[in-house]
Amino acid sequence: MDFAIPGICKLEFSMGAHGMQWKSGTTEVERVSCQARLLGVKPRWNISTINGVQILESHQAWNELLKCK
């Protein structure tokens, strides 16, 4: 996937708490802490893909993040 698209950035998290809390039913990040804050994630950002899997709803984001543990 080409990440040279304006408004899209690729972030790589290490093992441990990712530090993102998102609004239920959406992919919009509501609060950041831990790694997310250190990587520069901001509230109101949206999660678009995790490991190349397109994310459309919050439950998909959670399931894909669990696979990465």
Backbone bond lengths (Angstrom), bond angles and torsions (degrees), N, CA, C in turn:
res aa  C-N    CA-C-N  psi(-1)  N-CA   C-N-CA  omega(-1)  CA-C   N-CA-C  phi
1 M - - - 1.442 - - 1.522 108.51 -
2 D 1.316 116.00 136.29 1.457 121.74 179.98 1.524 109.24 -87.02
3 F 1.333 116.10 118.99 1.453 120.43 -178.27 1.525 111.90 -99.65
4 A 1.328 118.05 21.26 1.457 121.97 177.11 1.528 110.59 -90.79
5 I 1.322 116.85 24.06 1.456 122.47 179.87 1.532 108.12 -89.06
6 P 1.326 118.58 129.95 1.461 119.89 178.75 1.528 111.40 -56.31
7 G 1.319 115.75 134.75 1.465 120.61 178.86 1.516 114.46 87.90
8 I 1.335 117.57 -1.55 1.469 121.88 179.78 1.520 108.13 -117.34
9 C 1.316 117.04 134.44 1.461 120.34 173.99 1.522 109.26 -135.34
10 K 1.302 115.56 150.46 1.458 121.75 179.05 1.523 107.80 -104.45
11 L 1.327 116.04 125.38 1.455 121.83 178.56 1.519 108.90 -121.28
12 E 1.311 116.62 138.24 1.460 121.16 177.99 1.512 109.26 -113.94
13 F 1.314 115.69 122.76 1.457 122.91 -179.43 1.521 109.51 -98.71
14 S 1.331 115.48 150.47 1.464 121.92 174.72 1.521 108.64 -92.85
15 M 1.329 115.32 176.87 1.466 119.10 176.07 1.521 108.69 -62.20
16 G 1.303 116.31 150.68 1.455 121.64 179.87 1.515 110.94 114.03
17 A 1.293 115.80 -171.50 1.465 121.55 -177.01 1.527 110.76 -66.49
18 H 1.331 116.55 125.78 1.468 120.27 179.49 1.522 110.60 -74.74
19 G 1.327 118.17 -30.85 1.454 121.19 174.99 1.511 115.49 83.93
20 M 1.331 117.51 21.57 1.461 119.32 178.10 1.522 109.67 -113.59
21 Q 1.315 115.00 137.39 1.454 120.76 171.39 1.516 105.56 -124.68
22 W 1.329 117.20 128.65 1.454 119.73 -176.97 1.513 110.33 -119.17
23 K 1.327 115.33 160.76 1.457 121.55 -179.97 1.521 109.43 -67.29
24 S 1.316 116.37 136.40 1.459 122.02 -179.41 1.528 110.83 -58.00
25 G 1.320 115.42 132.22 1.457 121.20 177.99 1.516 114.95 83.76
26 T 1.339 117.09 -5.78 1.469 119.92 -179.27 1.524 109.31 -127.27
27 T 1.302 116.22 179.10 1.470 121.13 175.26 1.521 110.72 -109.85
28 E 1.337 116.85 13.16 1.462 121.21 -178.97 1.524 110.75 -81.03
29 V 1.323 115.56 124.57 1.467 121.50 179.30 1.520 108.50 -72.56
30 E 1.336 115.16 128.78 1.458 121.09 -177.09 1.532 111.53 -99.79
31 R 1.334 116.81 -42.43 1.475 122.22 -179.72 1.512 109.87 -138.10
32 V 1.319 115.93 148.83 1.468 120.61 178.10 1.524 110.20 -129.32
33 S 1.325 115.42 147.05 1.466 122.92 174.38 1.526 106.67 -157.83
34 C 1.302 116.49 -175.87 1.473 123.35 175.16 1.524 112.05 48.07
35 Q 1.342 116.47 -130.89 1.465 121.69 -176.55 1.521 112.97 -59.93
36 A 1.326 116.37 -40.83 1.469 119.31 -178.29 1.525 110.87 -57.80
37 R 1.324 116.43 -44.35 1.469 119.93 179.54 1.524 110.82 -64.80
38 L 1.329 116.84 -42.65 1.467 120.70 179.68 1.529 111.99 -64.18
39 L 1.337 116.53 -31.83 1.468 120.98 179.57 1.530 112.58 -84.08
40 G 1.336 117.04 -5.00 1.457 120.48 176.07 1.516 115.71 92.35
41 V 1.333 117.68 13.48 1.467 120.77 177.74 1.528 108.42 -64.71
42 K 1.328 116.04 139.75 1.464 122.08 -178.65 1.527 110.30 -119.25
43 P 1.348 117.14 148.54 1.466 119.34 172.68 1.530 110.05 -56.83
44 R 1.305 115.94 150.21 1.472 126.04 -178.37 1.526 113.24 78.88
45 W 1.347 117.87 -1.30 1.462 119.06 170.73 1.528 107.85 -72.54
46 N 1.332 116.79 159.25 1.460 122.10 177.89 1.511 110.36 -117.59
47 I 1.319 115.96 145.79 1.464 122.22 175.04 1.524 106.18 -88.08
48 S 1.332 117.14 123.06 1.463 119.59 -178.41 1.526 112.47 -105.48
49 T 1.324 118.44 -38.98 1.468 121.31 177.39 1.525 109.65 -144.98
50 I 1.326 115.18 152.24 1.463 123.01 172.07 1.513 106.34 -133.79
51 N 1.318 116.52 119.97 1.472 122.36 -177.00 1.527 112.38 51.67
52 G 1.326 116.31 38.81 1.458 121.21 177.13 1.515 115.00 82.46
53 V 1.339 118.32 -1.46 1.467 122.46 179.14 1.523 108.51 -94.42
54 Q 1.336 116.90 124.28 1.462 120.65 179.61 1.523 109.52 -67.01
55 I 1.326 116.36 133.84 1.457 122.88 -178.36 1.523 108.94 -110.60
56 L 1.343 115.72 123.14 1.459 120.63 -179.37 1.525 112.84 -114.63
57 E 1.339 117.10 -24.71 1.462 121.48 -178.41 1.522 110.05 -137.03
58 S 1.331 115.65 160.83 1.463 121.05 -175.11 1.525 112.92 -60.55
59 H 1.327 118.24 -37.63 1.468 119.52 -178.63 1.527 111.23 -65.31
60 Q 1.329 117.93 -30.91 1.464 120.72 176.35 1.522 110.67 -67.40
61 A 1.322 116.48 -41.41 1.467 120.66 178.91 1.519 109.32 -61.11
62 W 1.312 117.06 -46.70 1.467 121.08 -178.97 1.526 110.64 -61.53
63 N 1.342 117.76 -46.12 1.467 121.20 -178.93 1.522 111.62 -62.67
64 E 1.323 117.71 -42.66 1.464 120.15 179.78 1.530 111.97 -67.97
65 L 1.329 117.02 -37.61 1.464 119.91 177.33 1.525 110.67 -65.79
66 L 1.317 117.47 -36.82 1.472 120.38 177.31 1.523 111.18 -64.63
67 K 1.312 117.83 -35.69 1.466 121.08 177.81 1.532 111.53 -64.69
68 C 1.323 117.03 -26.45 1.462 121.85 -176.84 1.527 113.21 -82.95
69 K 1.311 117.54 -8.89 1.476 120.35 -177.70 1.494 111.53 -64.00
